[in-house]
Amino acid sequence: MKPAELFDLSNEVAVVIGATGALGGAVAEGLAEAGAKIAVVGRSAERGNARVKSIQDKGAKAAFFAADVLQAKSLHAAHEAIEKALGAPTILINAAGGNDPKVTVTAERSFEQIALDDWRANFDLNLVGGVVLPCQEFGAAMVKRGKGSIINIASVSGHLPLSRVVSYSASKAAVLNLTLFLAREWAKKGVRVNSITPGFFPAEQNRALLFNPDGTPSERTKSIWGHTPMGRFGEAKELIGAALFLASERASSFVTGNDIRVDGGFLAQTI
């Protein structure tokens, strides 16, 4: 087999939950360029269709499917629509989730002042909606067919709890643990389950924290760069290689229960 054939996804259908975001979107476009048909799944039709157009403009096949990841019935309806439009999913990318200011520790809000309902909402977004329900819906179908690759997007904060984002860090630690559990459960059933841990990637929602109005790096950015051996932020396209490797059965047929860190060495730095 030629090396290029290892990453040919021409016969694959990839469901990318969170493809409307920067990281999930980059992965979706990378898998599409490798030949996969892409199901862009999310709540925003406007953002979802914009991602679909970006993929289609490059000659690949994609379609948007509306779904609420916290509603099992919504995911099931999307699954049925995907199968009719694109075929049975063989790849699942779980890239939905994020932090919420209401569960962030600040000078005005200590850990013990976080409202339990707010904690549950953010934790459920990242774990239940981010991994549990999509894996129950799409992963279970992959198990029945005996073929599939699931890739959960974790976070450096799941390995090393970062200051302030306490609920997010705890939920991403749970994502890593659940990835290992599912990898073990489904290893003999043809479904591989792995995760990718991104480091720090600037996005619209955190740009104001990372850069001053004049474009210079903020103190938070300087701290992050100082803890990152490569001394910079990542670019969304730098996740594509890891995703292609894990998505391709030819390239990673004996790889399950693994986490690939795409973090510029952040987790290798101790002091």
C-alpha positions in Angstrom: 0.0 0.0 0.0 1.3 3.4 -1.0 1.6 6.0 1.9 -1.0 8.3 0.4 -3.5 5.5 0.4 -3.3 5.2 4.2 -5.2 8.5 4.4 -7.7 8.0 1.6 -11.2 8.4 3.2 -13.1 8.2 -0.1 -15.5 5.5 1.2 -16.1 7.1 4.6 -19.0 9.2 6.0 -17.8 11.5 8.8 -20.2 13.1 11.3 -18.6 16.2 12.8 -20.4 17.6 15.8 -19.1 21.0 16.4 -18.0 21.6 12.8 -19.3 25.2 13.0 -16.5 26.1 15.4 -12.9 26.8 14.4 -11.3 23.5 15.5 -14.2 21.2 14.5 -14.5 23.1 11.2 -10.8 22.6 10.4 -11.1 18.9 11.1 -14.2 18.6 8.9 -12.6 20.4 6.0 -9.4 18.2 6.4 -11.5 15.0 6.3 -13.4 16.2 3.3 -10.2 16.9 1.4 -9.2 13.3 2.1 -12.4 12.2 0.4 -14.9 11.7 3.2 -18.5 12.8 2.9 -19.1 15.2 5.8 -22.2 15.6 7.9 -22.0 19.0 9.6 -24.1 18.7 12.8 -25.0 21.6 15.0 -27.7 24.0 16.1 -27.0 27.0 13.9 -28.2 26.5 10.3 -26.5 29.7 9.3 -23.0 28.7 10.5 -23.6 25.1 9.5 -24.5 25.9 6.0 -21.5 28.3 5.8 -19.2 25.4 6.7 -20.9 23.2 4.1 -20.4 25.8 1.4 -16.7 26.1 2.3 -16.3 22.3 1.9 -18.4 22.1 -1.3 -16.4 25.0 -2.8 -13.3 22.7 -2.6 -15.1 20.0 -4.5 -16.0 17.8 -1.6 -19.4 16.5 -0.4 -21.1 17.9 2.7 -24.5 18.6 4.1 -25.8 20.3 7.3 -28.0 18.5 9.8 -29.6 20.4 12.7 -29.4 18.8 16.1 -29.2 19.6 19.8 -26.4 17.4 21.3 -28.2 17.4 24.6 -31.3 15.9 23.2 -31.2 12.2 22.4 -34.2 12.3 20.1 -32.7 15.2 18.2 -29.5 13.3 17.6 -31.5 10.2 16.5 -33.4 12.3 13.9 -30.2 13.7 12.6 -28.7 10.2 12.4 -31.6 9.0 10.3 -31.3 12.0 8.0 -27.6 11.5 7.6 -28.0 7.9 6.6 -30.5 8.8 4.0 -28.5 11.6 2.5 -24.9 10.4 2.8 -24.9 6.8 4.0 -24.0 5.1 7.3 -21.6 7.1 9.4 -18.2 5.4 9.9 -16.4 8.3 11.6 -17.6 10.4 14.5 -15.8 13.6 15.6 -17.0 15.0 18.9 -15.9 18.6 18.9 -18.8 20.3 20.6 -18.5 22.1 24.0 -16.8 25.0 25.6 -16.4 27.0 28.8 -19.1 29.3 30.3 -18.3 32.5 32.2 -20.9 31.6 34.8 -18.7 28.7 36.0 -15.4 30.5 35.7 -13.6 31.4 39.0 -13.0 35.1 39.1 -12.1 37.7 41.7 -15.8 38.3 42.1 -16.8 34.6 42.1 -15.0 31.9 44.1 -15.4 28.1 43.5 -17.9 27.7 46.3 -20.1 30.5 44.8 -20.7 28.7 41.5 -24.3 27.8 41.2 -24.9 24.1 40.9 -27.3 24.5 38.0 -24.7 26.4 36.1 -22.1 23.7 36.9 -24.4 21.0 35.6 -25.2 22.9 32.4 -21.6 23.3 31.5 -20.5 19.9 32.6 -23.4 18.3 30.6 -22.5 20.3 27.5 -19.0 19.0 27.5 -19.5 15.5 28.6 -23.1 14.4 28.1 -23.8 16.4 24.9 -20.1 16.5 23.9 -19.5 12.7 24.1 -22.0 10.5 25.9 -25.2 11.0 23.8 -23.4 11.2 20.4 -21.5 7.9 21.2 -24.7 6.3 22.4 -26.4 7.2 19.1 -23.7 7.0 16.4 -21.2 4.7 18.3 -23.8 2.1 19.0 -24.7 1.9 15.3 -21.0 1.5 14.4 -20.8 -1.4 16.9 -23.7 -3.1 15.2 -22.0 -2.7 11.8 -18.6 -3.7 13.2 -16.8 -0.6 11.8 -16.0 2.9 13.1 -13.6 5.5 14.4 -14.6 7.9 17.1 -12.5 10.9 18.0 -13.2 13.0 21.0 -11.8 16.5 21.3 -10.3 16.9 24.8 -8.3 19.7 26.3 -5.0 20.3 28.0 -7.2 21.4 31.0 -8.4 17.8 31.2 -4.9 16.7 32.0 -3.8 19.7 34.0 -6.6 21.7 35.6 -6.1 25.3 34.5 -6.8 28.3 36.7 -10.4 29.5 36.8 -12.1 27.1 34.3 -13.0 24.6 36.9 -16.1 23.0 35.4 -14.6 22.9 32.0 -11.4 21.2 33.3 -13.4 18.6 35.2 -15.6 17.8 32.3 -12.7 17.4 29.9 -11.0 15.1 32.4 -14.1 13.0 32.3 -14.0 13.0 28.5 -10.5 11.5 28.6 -11.6 8.8 31.0 -14.8 8.0 29.0 -12.6 7.7 25.9 -10.5 5.0 27.6 -13.7 3.2 28.8 -15.3 3.1 25.4 -12.0 2.1 23.7 -11.9 -1.0 25.9 -15.6 -1.8 25.6 -15.6 -1.6 21.8 -12.1 -2.8 20.9 -13.3 -6.2 19.8 -16.4 -4.8 18.0 -14.6 -3.0 15.2 -14.9 0.5 16.7 -11.8 2.4 17.8 -12.1 5.3 20.2 -9.4 7.9 20.7 -9.0 11.5 21.6 -7.1 14.6 20.5 -5.9 17.1 23.1 -5.5 20.6 21.5 -3.3 23.1 23.2 -4.2 26.8 23.0 -5.8 27.9 19.7 -7.1 31.5 19.4 -10.8 31.8 18.5 -13.3 34.6 18.3 -14.7 33.9 21.8 -11.3 34.2 23.5 -9.4 36.7 21.3 -10.2 39.6 23.5 -8.5 37.8 26.4 -5.5 36.9 24.4 -4.7 40.1 22.5 -4.8 43.8 23.4 -6.9 46.2 21.2 -3.7 47.1 19.4 -3.0 43.4 18.5 -0.1 42.9 21.0 -0.2 39.8 23.2 -2.0 40.2 26.6 -0.4 39.1 29.8 -2.4 35.9 29.7 -1.0 35.2 26.2 2.5 35.8 27.5 1.9 33.4 30.3 0.6 30.7 27.9 3.5 31.2 25.5 5.9 31.0 28.4 4.6 27.6 29.4 4.5 26.3 25.8 7.9 25.1 24.6 7.1 26.1 21.0 6.3 29.6 22.3 3.2 30.2 20.2 -0.5 29.3 19.7 -1.6 26.5 17.5 -3.4 27.0 14.2 -6.7 25.1 13.7 -5.3 23.4 10.6 -2.6 21.7 12.7 -5.2 19.4 14.1 -6.0 17.9 10.7 -3.0 15.5 10.6 -3.9 13.9 13.9 -7.5 13.6 13.0 -6.7 12.0 9.6 -4.5 9.4 11.3 -7.1 8.4 13.8 -10.0 8.5 11.4 -8.3 6.2 8.9 -8.6 2.5 9.6 -5.7 1.8 7.2 -3.4 4.2 9.1 -4.4 3.4 12.7 -6.1 0.0 12.7 -4.3 -1.0 15.9 -4.7 2.3 17.7 -7.5 2.7 20.3 -7.6 4.3 23.7 -5.0 6.8 22.8 -4.8 10.6 23.2 -2.7 12.6 20.7 -1.6 15.9 22.1 -1.4 18.8 19.7 -0.3 21.4 22.2 3.2 22.7 21.2 4.6 20.8 24.2 2.4 22.6 26.8 1.8 19.4 28.8 5.5 18.5 28.7 6.5 21.8 30.5 6.6 21.4 34.3 7.8 24.8 35.5 
